[in-house]
Amino acid sequence: MATESTESTEKHLNFGPGAKRPGGKREQVRAFRVVRGYLTEISGKKKGVAKREGRHAEV
């Protein structure tokens, strides 16, 4: 694995429930799921959590 790709994911995992915590991949995946839902909501893409909660329905 290239070091560059891991650096970009680490930046995403710097915040969220599983950030910088021992627990390995499982904890990271949980954090990344939250981050993905959060980011997709901001960018306005109809994916993940934002879509499920129906926040884009009125737009």
VODREN-82218 format. One record per residue (C-alpha): residue number from 1; residue in one letter; y, x, z. Coordinates in pm, 1 decimal. Layout:
+-----+------+----------+----------+----------+
| seq | type |        y |        x |        z |
+-----+------+----------+----------+----------+
| NUM |    A |        Y |        X |        Z |
...
+-----+------+----------+----------+----------+
//
This chain:
+-----+------+----------+----------+----------+
| seq | type |        y |        x |        z |
+-----+------+----------+----------+----------+
|   1 |    M |      0.0 |      0.0 |      0.0 |
|   2 |    A |    349.1 |    117.5 |    -80.3 |
|   3 |    T |    584.0 |    181.6 |    206.7 |
|   4 |    E |    870.1 |      4.5 |     27.3 |
|   5 |    S |    698.4 |   -334.5 |     19.7 |
|   6 |    T |    608.9 |   -320.4 |    389.5 |
|   7 |    E |    969.3 |   -238.7 |    478.6 |
|   8 |    S |   1098.7 |   -553.0 |    311.9 |
|   9 |    T |    850.9 |   -773.0 |    497.9 |
|  10 |    E |    934.3 |   -605.3 |    827.4 |
|  11 |    K |   1296.7 |   -702.7 |    786.0 |
|  12 |    H |   1189.6 |  -1066.3 |    759.0 |
|  13 |    L |    970.4 |  -1032.8 |   1066.1 |
|  14 |    N |   1252.5 |   -883.7 |   1272.4 |
|  15 |    F |   1348.4 |  -1234.8 |   1380.6 |
|  16 |    G |   1130.7 |  -1533.3 |   1459.7 |
|  17 |    P |    865.2 |  -1615.7 |   1718.0 |
|  18 |    G |    629.0 |  -1328.4 |   1635.5 |
|  19 |    A |    889.5 |  -1058.3 |   1580.2 |
|  20 |    K |    812.3 |   -712.1 |   1717.4 |
|  21 |    R |    531.1 |   -842.3 |   1937.5 |
|  22 |    P |    182.3 |   -701.3 |   1982.3 |
|  23 |    G |    -86.6 |   -922.5 |   1838.3 |
|  24 |    G |   -132.6 |   -780.3 |   1490.7 |
|  25 |    K |   -159.0 |   -971.3 |   1164.5 |
|  26 |    R |   -221.1 |  -1312.7 |   1315.6 |
|  27 |    E |    109.5 |  -1306.1 |   1502.9 |
|  28 |    Q |    291.1 |  -1175.4 |   1195.7 |
|  29 |    V |    154.9 |  -1449.4 |    973.7 |
|  30 |    R |    276.4 |  -1712.8 |   1219.3 |
|  31 |    A |    621.1 |  -1555.8 |   1224.3 |
|  32 |    F |    631.3 |  -1527.3 |    846.6 |
|  33 |    R |    544.8 |  -1894.1 |    802.4 |
|  34 |    V |    841.8 |  -1993.1 |   1016.8 |
|  35 |    V |   1066.5 |  -1748.6 |    835.5 |
|  36 |    R |    954.2 |  -1882.1 |    497.8 |
|  37 |    G |   1029.5 |  -2239.1 |    593.4 |
|  38 |    Y |   1365.0 |  -2129.9 |    728.6 |
|  39 |    L |   1462.0 |  -1928.7 |    422.2 |
|  40 |    T |   1351.5 |  -2190.8 |    171.7 |
|  41 |    E |   1567.3 |  -2444.4 |    353.0 |
|  42 |    I |   1870.8 |  -2220.3 |    312.2 |
|  43 |    S |   1809.7 |  -2133.4 |    -51.4 |
|  44 |    G |   1764.8 |  -2501.9 |   -132.5 |
|  45 |    K |   1418.2 |  -2471.3 |   -281.9 |
|  46 |    K |   1203.6 |  -2777.8 |   -232.6 |
|  47 |    K |    914.8 |  -2594.1 |    -67.2 |
|  48 |    G |    742.1 |  -2573.2 |    265.8 |
|  49 |    V |    898.8 |  -2718.8 |    578.7 |
|  50 |    A |   1223.3 |  -2834.7 |    421.5 |
|  51 |    K |   1037.9 |  -3052.4 |    172.5 |
|  52 |    R |    795.7 |  -3190.6 |    428.2 |
|  53 |    E |   1075.6 |  -3297.0 |    659.3 |
|  54 |    G |   1251.4 |  -3467.1 |    369.3 |
|  55 |    R |   1583.1 |  -3290.3 |    413.0 |
|  56 |    H |   1640.9 |  -3265.7 |     38.7 |
|  57 |    A |   1558.5 |  -3628.5 |    -28.1 |
|  58 |    E |   1921.1 |  -3740.4 |    -21.3 |
|  59 |    V |   2054.9 |  -3448.2 |   -223.1 |
+-----+------+----------+----------+----------+
//
